[in-house]
Amino acid sequence: MSASHFVPESENSAGCVPKTLVLGLGNILMGDEGVGVYTVRALEKRPLPENVECLDGGTGGFILLEPLQKAKRVILIDAAADDKPYGTVTRTTPRFARDYPPTLTAHDIGVKDLLDAFYMQGGSKEVTLYAISIDPHQPISLELSEASRTAMQSAVHQILSELRP
């Protein structure tokens, strides 16, 4: 996991907690499974409002609980192994594990459990999930498929629109 831009409250010289955390999840060693990470990395290269922080969460699991708790709002980007056509971008606002697409890929238990723990500990922030449908049976690759690259660009544009006032 690389915390490329997220600054914890104790390290923020202005003493301000980031208002929006954009968190990309996935394993980039597994091709399309890493589409959430690739998406957050693409967002980091764009001009973002000052109140937005990006975090490459990789497959971080419960280590991500602290950044989630410190943010006012969370945008989560992850791959989904669902029945939708590959490359479909779905925006939802899940509250508990049951609100997720039927199966997220390799780290589905960790992400679902992470957000359940977040809400059980009093987390009341809005969490928006951008799920990008992938082929869970794709060969191992260090690159995204064409469908996921296109979906990533679509998700970047959608998220940028959502972040702008």
Contacts in CASP RR format, 6 or more apart in sequence:
PFRMAT RR
TARGET T0000
AUTHOR 0000-0000-0000
METHOD contacts of the structure
MODEL  1
MSASHFVPESENSAGCVPKTLVLGLGNILMGDEGVGVYTVRALEKRPLPE
NVECLDGGTGGFILLEPLQKAKRVILIDAAADDKPYGTVTRTTPRFARDY
PPTLTAHDIGVKDLLDAFYMQGGSKEVTLYAISIDPHQPISLELSEASRT
AMQSAVHQILSELRP
1 56 0 8 1.000
1 57 0 8 1.000
1 58 0 8 1.000
1 59 0 8 1.000
1 60 0 8 1.000
1 63 0 8 1.000
1 64 0 8 1.000
2 56 0 8 1.000
2 57 0 8 1.000
2 58 0 8 1.000
3 55 0 8 1.000
3 56 0 8 1.000
3 57 0 8 1.000
3 67 0 8 1.000
4 44 0 8 1.000
4 54 0 8 1.000
4 55 0 8 1.000
4 56 0 8 1.000
5 44 0 8 1.000
5 53 0 8 1.000
5 54 0 8 1.000
5 55 0 8 1.000
6 18 0 8 1.000
6 21 0 8 1.000
6 53 0 8 1.000
6 54 0 8 1.000
6 55 0 8 1.000
6 67 0 8 1.000
7 18 0 8 1.000
7 53 0 8 1.000
8 66 0 8 1.000
8 67 0 8 1.000
8 70 0 8 1.000
9 15 0 8 1.000
9 17 0 8 1.000
9 70 0 8 1.000
12 18 0 8 1.000
17 70 0 8 1.000
17 71 0 8 1.000
17 72 0 8 1.000
18 51 0 8 1.000
18 52 0 8 1.000
18 53 0 8 1.000
18 70 0 8 1.000
18 71 0 8 1.000
18 72 0 8 1.000
19 51 0 8 1.000
19 52 0 8 1.000
19 71 0 8 1.000
19 72 0 8 1.000
19 73 0 8 1.000
20 49 0 8 1.000
20 51 0 8 1.000
20 52 0 8 1.000
20 53 0 8 1.000
20 71 0 8 1.000
20 72 0 8 1.000
20 73 0 8 1.000
20 74 0 8 1.000
20 75 0 8 1.000
20 163 0 8 1.000
21 53 0 8 1.000
21 54 0 8 1.000
21 55 0 8 1.000
21 67 0 8 1.000
21 68 0 8 1.000
21 70 0 8 1.000
21 71 0 8 1.000
21 73 0 8 1.000
21 74 0 8 1.000
21 75 0 8 1.000
22 40 0 8 1.000
22 43 0 8 1.000
22 52 0 8 1.000
22 53 0 8 1.000
22 54 0 8 1.000
22 55 0 8 1.000
22 74 0 8 1.000
22 75 0 8 1.000
22 77 0 8 1.000
22 159 0 8 1.000
22 163 0 8 1.000
23 40 0 8 1.000
23 54 0 8 1.000
23 55 0 8 1.000
23 57 0 8 1.000
23 64 0 8 1.000
23 67 0 8 1.000
23 68 0 8 1.000
23 74 0 8 1.000
23 75 0 8 1.000
23 76 0 8 1.000
23 77 0 8 1.000
24 36 0 8 1.000
24 37 0 8 1.000
24 39 0 8 1.000
24 40 0 8 1.000
24 54 0 8 1.000
24 55 0 8 1.000
24 56 0 8 1.000
24 57 0 8 1.000
24 58 0 8 1.000
24 76 0 8 1.000
24 77 0 8 1.000
24 78 0 8 1.000
25 34 0 8 1.000
25 36 0 8 1.000
25 37 0 8 1.000
25 57 0 8 1.000
25 58 0 8 1.000
25 59 0 8 1.000
25 60 0 8 1.000
25 76 0 8 1.000
25 77 0 8 1.000
25 78 0 8 1.000
25 79 0 8 1.000
25 107 0 8 1.000
25 111 0 8 1.000
26 33 0 8 1.000
26 34 0 8 1.000
26 35 0 8 1.000
26 36 0 8 1.000
26 37 0 8 1.000
26 57 0 8 1.000
26 58 0 8 1.000
26 59 0 8 1.000
26 78 0 8 1.000
26 79 0 8 1.000
26 105 0 8 1.000
26 106 0 8 1.000
26 107 0 8 1.000
27 33 0 8 1.000
27 34 0 8 1.000
27 37 0 8 1.000
27 58 0 8 1.000
27 59 0 8 1.000
27 106 0 8 1.000
27 107 0 8 1.000
28 34 0 8 1.000
28 37 0 8 1.000
28 38 0 8 1.000
28 58 0 8 1.000
28 142 0 8 1.000
29 140 0 8 1.000
29 142 0 8 1.000
30 105 0 8 1.000
30 106 0 8 1.000
30 140 0 8 1.000
30 141 0 8 1.000
31 138 0 8 1.000
31 140 0 8 1.000
31 141 0 8 1.000
31 142 0 8 1.000
31 143 0 8 1.000
31 144 0 8 1.000
31 145 0 8 1.000
31 148 0 8 1.000
32 79 0 8 1.000
32 86 0 8 1.000
32 132 0 8 1.000
32 134 0 8 1.000
32 135 0 8 1.000
32 138 0 8 1.000
32 141 0 8 1.000
32 144 0 8 1.000
32 145 0 8 1.000
32 147 0 8 1.000
32 148 0 8 1.000
33 79 0 8 1.000
33 105 0 8 1.000
33 106 0 8 1.000
33 134 0 8 1.000
34 58 0 8 1.000
34 79 0 8 1.000
34 144 0 8 1.000
35 77 0 8 1.000
35 78 0 8 1.000
35 79 0 8 1.000
35 132 0 8 1.000
35 134 0 8 1.000
35 144 0 8 1.000
35 148 0 8 1.000
35 151 0 8 1.000
35 152 0 8 1.000
36 77 0 8 1.000
36 78 0 8 1.000
36 79 0 8 1.000
36 132 0 8 1.000
36 152 0 8 1.000
37 56 0 8 1.000
37 57 0 8 1.000
37 58 0 8 1.000
38 144 0 8 1.000
38 148 0 8 1.000
38 152 0 8 1.000
39 77 0 8 1.000
39 130 0 8 1.000
39 132 0 8 1.000
39 152 0 8 1.000
39 155 0 8 1.000
39 156 0 8 1.000
39 159 0 8 1.000
40 54 0 8 1.000
40 55 0 8 1.000
40 56 0 8 1.000
40 57 0 8 1.000
40 77 0 8 1.000
41 56 0 8 1.000
42 152 0 8 1.000
42 153 0 8 1.000
42 156 0 8 1.000
43 54 0 8 1.000
43 156 0 8 1.000
43 159 0 8 1.000
43 160 0 8 1.000
44 54 0 8 1.000
46 156 0 8 1.000
46 160 0 8 1.000
48 54 0 8 1.000
48 160 0 8 1.000
48 163 0 8 1.000
49 163 0 8 1.000
49 164 0 8 1.000
49 165 0 8 1.000
52 163 0 8 1.000
53 71 0 8 1.000
55 64 0 8 1.000
55 67 0 8 1.000
57 64 0 8 1.000
59 106 0 8 1.000
59 107 0 8 1.000
60 107 0 8 1.000
61 107 0 8 1.000
61 110 0 8 1.000
61 111 0 8 1.000
61 113 0 8 1.000
61 114 0 8 1.000
62 110 0 8 1.000
62 113 0 8 1.000
62 114 0 8 1.000
62 117 0 8 1.000
64 114 0 8 1.000
65 114 0 8 1.000
65 117 0 8 1.000
65 118 0 8 1.000
65 121 0 8 1.000
68 74 0 8 1.000
68 114 0 8 1.000
68 115 0 8 1.000
68 118 0 8 1.000
68 123 0 8 1.000
68 125 0 8 1.000
68 127 0 8 1.000
69 118 0 8 1.000
69 121 0 8 1.000
69 123 0 8 1.000
71 125 0 8 1.000
72 125 0 8 1.000
73 125 0 8 1.000
73 126 0 8 1.000
73 127 0 8 1.000
73 128 0 8 1.000
74 125 0 8 1.000
74 126 0 8 1.000
74 127 0 8 1.000
74 128 0 8 1.000
75 127 0 8 1.000
75 128 0 8 1.000
75 130 0 8 1.000
75 159 0 8 1.000
75 162 0 8 1.000
75 163 0 8 1.000
76 111 0 8 1.000
76 115 0 8 1.000
76 127 0 8 1.000
76 128 0 8 1.000
76 129 0 8 1.000
76 130 0 8 1.000
77 129 0 8 1.000
77 130 0 8 1.000
77 132 0 8 1.000
77 155 0 8 1.000
77 159 0 8 1.000
78 104 0 8 1.000
78 105 0 8 1.000
78 111 0 8 1.000
78 129 0 8 1.000
78 130 0 8 1.000
78 131 0 8 1.000
78 132 0 8 1.000
79 104 0 8 1.000
79 105 0 8 1.000
79 131 0 8 1.000
79 132 0 8 1.000
79 133 0 8 1.000
79 134 0 8 1.000
79 148 0 8 1.000
80 90 0 8 1.000
80 101 0 8 1.000
80 103 0 8 1.000
80 104 0 8 1.000
80 105 0 8 1.000
80 131 0 8 1.000
80 132 0 8 1.000
80 133 0 8 1.000
80 134 0 8 1.000
81 101 0 8 1.000
81 103 0 8 1.000
81 104 0 8 1.000
81 105 0 8 1.000
81 133 0 8 1.000
81 134 0 8 1.000
81 135 0 8 1.000
81 136 0 8 1.000
82 101 0 8 1.000
82 102 0 8 1.000
82 103 0 8 1.000
82 131 0 8 1.000
82 133 0 8 1.000
83 102 0 8 1.000
84 90 0 8 1.000
84 133 0 8 1.000
85 133 0 8 1.000
86 133 0 8 1.000
86 134 0 8 1.000
86 135 0 8 1.000
86 145 0 8 1.000
86 147 0 8 1.000
86 148 0 8 1.000
87 132 0 8 1.000
87 133 0 8 1.000
87 134 0 8 1.000
87 147 0 8 1.000
87 148 0 8 1.000
87 150 0 8 1.000
87 151 0 8 1.000
88 132 0 8 1.000
88 133 0 8 1.000
88 151 0 8 1.000
89 130 0 8 1.000
89 131 0 8 1.000
89 132 0 8 1.000
89 133 0 8 1.000
89 151 0 8 1.000
89 154 0 8 1.000
89 155 0 8 1.000
89 158 0 8 1.000
90 101 0 8 1.000
90 129 0 8 1.000
90 130 0 8 1.000
90 131 0 8 1.000
90 132 0 8 1.000
90 133 0 8 1.000
91 128 0 8 1.000
91 129 0 8 1.000
91 130 0 8 1.000
91 158 0 8 1.000
92 99 0 8 1.000
92 100 0 8 1.000
92 101 0 8 1.000
92 128 0 8 1.000
92 129 0 8 1.000
92 131 0 8 1.000
93 126 0 8 1.000
93 127 0 8 1.000
93 128 0 8 1.000
93 129 0 8 1.000
94 100 0 8 1.000
94 115 0 8 1.000
94 127 0 8 1.000
94 129 0 8 1.000
95 119 0 8 1.000
95 127 0 8 1.000
96 115 0 8 1.000
96 116 0 8 1.000
96 119 0 8 1.000
97 112 0 8 1.000
97 113 0 8 1.000
97 115 0 8 1.000
97 116 0 8 1.000
100 108 0 8 1.000
100 111 0 8 1.000
100 112 0 8 1.000
100 129 0 8 1.000
100 131 0 8 1.000
101 131 0 8 1.000
103 136 0 8 1.000
104 111 0 8 1.000
104 112 0 8 1.000
104 131 0 8 1.000
105 134 0 8 1.000
105 136 0 8 1.000
115 127 0 8 1.000
118 127 0 8 1.000
128 162 0 8 1.000
130 155 0 8 1.000
130 158 0 8 1.000
130 159 0 8 1.000
132 148 0 8 1.000
132 151 0 8 1.000
132 152 0 8 1.000
132 155 0 8 1.000
133 151 0 8 1.000
134 145 0 8 1.000
134 147 0 8 1.000
134 148 0 8 1.000
135 145 0 8 1.000
138 145 0 8 1.000
144 152 0 8 1.000
END
